[in-house]
Amino acid sequence: MIAISFFFAMIAGGSSQLDLRLDVSSTLGGGLQGALVLSVMFGLGRAVSRAERQGEAA
């Protein structure tokens, strides 16, 4: 849990550097965080759904 929090803090801190150094919008960091959260949620939902289907088939 601490590693995930540290990773998201690095993304948030680095997004401000994107704007300063690379002239890229700093909202890219927020978009990346959102995409990561959604992909994990969809992956976990798919794993639960697959486990339920395997349980019914057995």
Secondary structure, 3 states (H helix, E strand, C coil): CHHHHHHHHHHHHHHHHHHHHHCCCCHHHHHHHHHHHHHHHHHHHHHHHHHHHHHHHC
